[in-house]
Amino acid sequence: MRVPTRLRYRLAYAGRPAGEETLVFEPHPGGYRMRLTADVLLPLPKTHQEWESVMDERGVPLRYVERVEGRGTRVFDLEFLRNEGVVVGKDLVLPYVVDYHDPLSLILALSRFSGQTLTLPMVGGRVHATRLPDEELSFPWGKVPTRVFRLRPGLSLIHFDSAGRPVKFVQKLGQHLFEAVLTEAFEGEEKREKPRPRKRRRRRR
């Protein structure tokens, strides 16, 4: 992905509209920052979700915060203190023995990966990504060839376009599929043109 990048997605659960989300990737002092905000209508209960990952120049997280508001509020906050050799969270201290990833830095790592298999350590386990055959997806603006990765454990798919942008996410939740499909993409600094002053017309006498 290029910086900055803003991607908007339409959410669906079991084929029904389930809200929308926005993913932002932008420069941050010493590295990058990714933010995901989502209003999820299905499956119930309805939730508002905010995820943020602050990463170094390699794309390795320094801090990850996840906030979910629905029937109550749940906050998950981790600091990856590499120089001190620990990962710190609420009621959690782990030794920093490898470069851990979080769900957002995982997306960035896969967008840059050109091989067939990749295993990334996460807090609490590992994620194994396997490259599947390329797939062409249809969008309102045309057909887009995509690279596809399957993630395990669980059953999740991520589709990337030629620019490394994630254009579709698929995750199995119970007996149904939860999908996020790209509807709008914006790259680069937003520049607003200033309104030009109107020229006064001379009145004819």
N, C-alpha and C positions, 0 to 999 in steps of 0.2 A: 504494500500500500504506500501511496505517496502521502506527504504531509502538507497541510492538514487535509483530512478526508472526513466527510460527513455522509453517512449512509442511513437511509430510512427503510424500514421493513414493514410489511403487512404480516400479521400473525394469523395462523389458522390452527384449530384443534378439531380433529375428526372431521375435517372438511368444512368446518363452520368458522366464521370470522371470530377472531380471539384477541383483537387489539392491535397495537402497533408498537414499534421500538425504534430507537435511534442509536447508532454506534458512531462515536467520534474518535478519530485518531489524529493526534496533533503533537507538535514539538513541545518539550518540557525541558527546563534547565538540566543539562547533563544527560538527556535521553528523550523519552516519549511518554505520552499519557494516552490511555484509552478509557473512554467512558461509555457505558451503555445504560440507557434509561428506557423503561418499558412499562406500559399499562396493559396488563394481561387480564382479559375478561374470562377466559376459559383455560384450563379447568377451574372450577370454583374452589376456593373463594377468589374474588377479584383481588388482584395485587398491584401495587406500584413498586417497581424494582429499580434500584440504582447500583450499578457496579462500576468500580474505578480501579485501574491499575496504573501505577507510576513505575516506569521501567528505566533502566540505564540504557546507554547507547547500543548495547547488544540485544536489547529486548528482553532482558532478564528482570523480573519484578523486584522493586524495592519496597513497595507497599501495595496491599490489595485490600479494598473495602467493599463489602457487599451489604446492601440494606434492602430489606423486603418489608413492605407495609401492607397488611391485609387485616386478618383477625389478630391484631397485635402487631408488634414490630420486632423484627429480628435483624441484628447487626453482627457482621462477621468482619473482623479487622485484624490484618496480619502485617507485621513489619519483618522484612528479610534483611537482617543485619549481618551482612557477609563478613565485614571486618571484625566484628565481635564474635562471629561463629555461632549465632543463634537465630532462630525464627521465633518471634514473640507475638502472642495474641492473648485474648482474654482467657485466663486460666490455662494457658498453653505456652510452653517453652520447649523448642526442639533444637537439636544441634544442626547447624548449617553445614552439612557434609557434601551437598551437591547444589547446583543451581536449580532451585525449585521454580516451578511455573504455576500460574493461576489460570482460570478459564479464559481471560482476555489475552494474556501473553501467549497462551497456547495458540490462539487464532493467528496472531502475528507470526509465530514461529512456523506454522504450517503454510502461511502465505508465502514465505521465503524458501520453503523446502522444495527441492526438485527430485528427491529420491523416491524410493518405493515404501520404505518402512521407517518409522521414527518412534522412539520411546522417550517420553519426557516425564521426569519425576514431579509429582505434585505432593502437597502436604496431605498425608494420609494415604498415599498410593501412587500409582503410575498410570499414565495414559499411553496406549499403544495405537498409533495411527498407521493405516495401511492404504496405499494408493490403489484406487479402483480404476477401471477403464474410463477414459474421458467421456463426458456426456454433453450433449447439446441441449440447452434449455431455451424455451421461448419466453420472451418478455415483450411488453407493448412496443418497445423500440427495436425489436428484431430478435433473431436467434443468436445465442451466445455460447461458444464452446467453453466448457468448464473442466477443471481438474477436480477430481472427487476424492475425498479421504473418508474412510470409515474409522470411527473411534471406538475403542474398547477399554475398560468394561462398559457394558450397556450397549445400546445400538444408536449411534449418532452418525450423521453424514454432514460434511461441509463441502460446498461447491465454491471454487474460486475461479474468477475470470482471468483473462490474460494479464491484467494489471495487478493481480494479487488481491483483489477485493473479494471478500466473502459475499456471494450473491444469493446463497440459499443455505439454510440450516434445517435439518430434519432430525427429530429426536422421538424415540418411541416412549410414550408414557402409558403404562398399562397396556390396554388393547388398542390404543389409538396413536396417531402420529401428530406431533406438534411441529409446525413448520413456520419458518420466518423467510419471506421472499422479498428480495430487494424491489423497491418501487421508485426510489429516487436516490441519486448520487451527486455529491458536490465535492470538487477538489480545488484546492488553491485558496488564497486569501480572498475573502469577499470584498469587492470594491463597489461602493455605491457612488454613482455619478451625482454630482451636485447639480441641482436644478439651475438652468441658465436663466439669468435675468431677462425679463421680457423687454423688448425694445419699444419705447414709446412712439406711437404714431403721431405725426404732426397733423393737427387739425387743419383742414382746408378752410380758408376764409371765403 
